[in-house]
Amino acid sequence: MWVKHSPSHFLMAPSHAFRCCKRALNWTPVLFINLVIGWSYYAYVVELCVYTIPNDAERISYLVVFHLFFAMFIWSYWKTIWSKPAKPSFTLPSAEKELYEREQRAEVQQEILKKVARSLPVYTRTAGGAVRYCNFCQVIKPDRCHHCSTCEMCVLKMDHHCPWVNNCVGFSNYKFFVLFLTYAALYCAVICATVMQYFIKFWTKQLHDSHAKFHILFLFFVAALFFISVVSLLGYHLWLVGKNRTTIEAFRAPVFPNGPDKNGFSLGFRRNVAEVFGDQAKYWICPIFSSQGDGHSFVTRLVHIDPEQANTVLQQNGKMLVSFFPPHHVKMNIFLFI
């Protein structure tokens, strides 16, 4: 008996195979980094500490310091990798969704979205002033949320997709990512500082050639190169934290109802840092989630929001709105974040 298959049946198998191959290849940078880390561990612990350092006290002190930073580095790295990106939940109600899908006119679709968005804490718009809606995920995008084509999903407070962790860096793992860069830089710095004297001794022939020579020379060069590249990236992200911006927002300012505002989410340095790391400093150095909020709504400077809406958002976040009426009967709203 012959079974007739539709053309889509034959297209689905190659497409599925292609996606599986793509997902497997996406792990290549992560595999490379882990191989480098594994080799650096062997080179430092075995070739340097076991075979090269003659003094027991120096060897033990090096191993203790090295393993402290190595543990924090690996912990934060794997937390960045395995923390699932947070998804938005602003789906359309069934009735509005049916109307939206049935409607062909873009302006009417926008009216449907605007009606739903009025009850949501969504204040940013597209460059054209439209409500930001993802047709692929079928959700209204919360502020700072973007669709990642690699992960094939919308990600809350998306910063960027990082191939070195094969994951989206966003609300759920941005703190882990910054700590990963911090401990990676410190890990490389510890290696460079402790290996340098033996690097010089091998380079100037003060130590006899041995199987450890190649590992120690190469270890110093690799650690130095990684340190330079990681420190520059870390400095950039610390600047972003202080400004309360994502990488996407640094290149394209978020658009509010009255236009773009690159500082729209900045609340002052201390509150900007607390939004990422939390308000308890004892958790800052540990890759434990302590970021503020739920990723769906963010306190803004509220310079473009209706005063009644602003009051609602501020009350939800425990803040206070103070209205002043300056001369000439012009109403200004000054927002105090306490």
N, C-alpha and C positions, 0 to 999 in steps of 0.2 A: 504494500500500500504506500503510495507516494503522498508525502505531506508537503504542502506548499507553504513556504516561509516568505514573510514580507521582507523587503529590502532592509528595513530597520533591524530585523533579527540578525542579519549578517554584519551590520555596522556596530551593534552593541558589543559584540565580543572583542573586536580590535580596540574599541574605545575603552572598554573595561581593562583590557590588558595594558593599554598605553598608560592609563591612570595608575595602575599598580606599579608599572616600571618607573613612572615619574615619582611616585611616593617613595619607592626604594632608593632611587638616585638622590632624592632630597636629603637622605641620611649620610651621603658621602662626606660633606664638610664636617659633620658631627663625628664621624668615624675617624677622619683625619686628625681633628683636634684631640680626640681621646687617645689616638696612637702617639701623638706628640707628648701628651701628658704622661702616658705610660712609660715612654722612653725616658722622659726627663726624670721621672721618679727612680727608674733603674739607674740612670747615669749618676744621679746625686747620691742616692743611698748606698748603692753597691760600689760603683767605680770611684766615687770621691771619698765617701765616709769609710767604707770598708777597706778598700785597697790603697788609697792615697794618703789620707790623714793619719799620721803616726801617733798623735797624742789622744789618749782616751777621753780626757776632759773636753777637749775641743770637739771631738767626734760626737760625744753625747749632747753637748750644748747645740751643735749644728742640727742634729737629728730632731731634738725637741722643738726648736724654733721652726724648722722646715715642716714638720708634720702638723704643727698648729695651723700654719697658713695653708698648707696643702688640704687639710680637712675642711677649712672654711671655704676655700676655693671650689672644691669638688661639691660640697653641699649646696652652695649658691648656684653653681653651674647646672646641676641636675634638677634643682627646683625650678630654674628658668626653663629647662627643657620639658619637664613633665607636668608643669602647671597648665591645665587646659585653659585656652582663651575663654573669657567670659562672654556669653552671648546676650544680645538684647531680648527683651520680652514684650516690646511694644507692638504686639500684633493687632490687626484690625478686628473689631467685633464682627461676628459672622454676617450680620445684615449689611454693614458698610463694606465688608470684603466682597460680598456678592455684587453690590452696586458698582464697586471699583472695577471689578473684573469684567462686568458686563458693559461698562461705559467705554466708549472709544475716544471721546473728546478729552484731550489733555487738561483743558481748563476746568472741566467738570470733575475730573479725577482729583485735581488739586483742591477743589472745594470740599470734596469728601475727606481728603487727608487733613485739611485745615480744621474741619469740624471735629475730627477725632483728636488732633494735636492740641486743641484748646484745653483739654482735660489732662494733658501730659506736661511734665516739666521739660519741654523742648523749646529752646529759644534760638538755636542756630538754623540757618537756611542754606539753600544752595546759592551759588553766585547770582542766579536769576531771581532769588527771593522765594523759591518754592520750598515746600516742606520736603525734607530729605527722606525719601522712601526707597527701600531696596526691593526691587522686583524679584531678585533671585531668592532672598531669604524671606520676603513678604513681611517685612517689619518696617515701622517708622523708626528711623535711626535716632537714637538718643544723641544728645550733644557729645561731640568728640568721638563718636562711633563711626567706623568706616568698614567697608567690605574688603576682605583680603582675598584676592584671586587665587593665591597659593593654597590657603587653608579652606577656601570655598565657603566662607561664612563671614558674617558681620562680627566685629570684635569691639567690645566696649573700651573706650579710651585707647584706641589703637595708636601705638607709636610707630612701629614699623614691623615688617616681617624679617626676621634675622635668620639667614641660612646657616650660621654657625651653631644655632641651637635648634634649627628646623622647627621653629615655632613663632607664633606672633607674639610680639612684646606689646603688652597692653595693661589694662587695669589689674588683671589677676596676677601678673608676674613682673611688673615694671620695677618694683623694689628689688626683687631677686636679680633682675638684669643689672641694675646699677651696682649691687653688691658683688655680683659675678665679675664685673669689670674692675671693681675696687680690689677684690682679693686676687684677681689675676695679675694686676699690676704689682701688688705686694708680694705675691709668689715669685714673680720674675725678679723683683728688686732683691729679695732675700737670696735667690740663687746667684745673681750677679755679684752681690756684696761678699758672699762667702766663698764663691768659686774664684774670684779675681786673683787672689794671691797665688793659687795653684795654677791658674791660667798663665800668669806671668812666669812662674817657675818653669813650666813646660815650654813656654814660648822662648825663653832665654836659655834653655838647656840646663837649668839648675837641677832639674829632676830627670832621671834616666827615662828614655822612651819605654813605654809599656802599653798594654792594651787599654789602659785608662786614659791615655793622652788624647786620643781622638774624641772620646766621649766628653771629656772635660773642656777641651777647646771648643767643640761644637756646641756644648751646653751653654757656654758663656755667650757665644754669638747669637744663638737662637733666643735665649732669655732676654738679651739686650734688644734685639729687634722686636720681639713681642712686647716688651715693656714700652718702647717708644710708641708703637701703634696703639696699644691699649690705653696708655695714659692720655693720648690725644682724644680718643673716643670718650674716655671717662670724663675728661674736662668738659667736653661738649655736653654730655648728658647731665652733669652737675649744674651747668649753666641753665639747661632746660628746666631742671627741677626748681632752681631758684626763681625762674620766670613763670613757672607753672604752664609750660608749653610742651606739646608733644613734637616729635620730629616733623610730622605732617603739618602741624600748626606753625612751626618755625618757617616752613617754606610757603605755606598758604594760610593766611590769617582766617580764623573762623568768621563766618558772616552772620551777623545779628540782623534783626529787622531794619535797623537804620544803617547797615553797612558793615564792612570788615573791621575787626578790632583785634589786633594781635595780642593785646593785653587783657582781653575780655575775661579770662579766667584767673588772672593774677590777683592774689589777695594780700600781698606783702610777703617778704622773704620767709618769715617764720611760719606763716600759715601755708605757704606753698610747699615748704619742706615737710610740714606735718601731714599734708594731704597725701604724700607718697609714703613717708616713713612712719606716720602715726604720731600721736601726741605724747607717747611714753618713750623717752630716750633709751631706756634699757633694752628695747627691742630693735633699735636701729641697726645694730651691727650683726644681727642674726637673720638669716633668711627664713623668717616666720612672717606670715601675712599680717600686717598691721596698718595697711593703708586705710584712709578714711572714706566713708561713703559706700555706695553699692554699685557705682559705675554707671548708673542710669541718669543720675542728675548731679549737677555740680553747682556750687555757689559761684556766682559770677560777680563782677563789679556792678552788674545790673544797671548800667547806664542807658540801656536801650529797652528796658522792660517797663510795661505799664505798672504804676505804683501799687495797684491792688494785687497784681500777680507777684510783684516783688515782696510784698508783705507776707503772702502765703508761703513763698519759698524760704524767706528768712526765718519765719516762725518754725517751719519744719526743721531748719538747721540750727535753731537756738540763737538766732541773730536778732538784730533790732534795726528797724527803719525809722529814721528821723527826717521829717519833712520841714523844710524851711521855706518861707515866703519872702523873698527879697523884694526890694523896691520895684516899682513899675508893674506890680502884680504878675511877675513872672515866677512860676512855680519851679523850684529846683528840688531834687531829691538827693540827699547826701546819705550814703549808706555806711554805717559804722559796723565793722566786723569785730566783735569782742570775744 
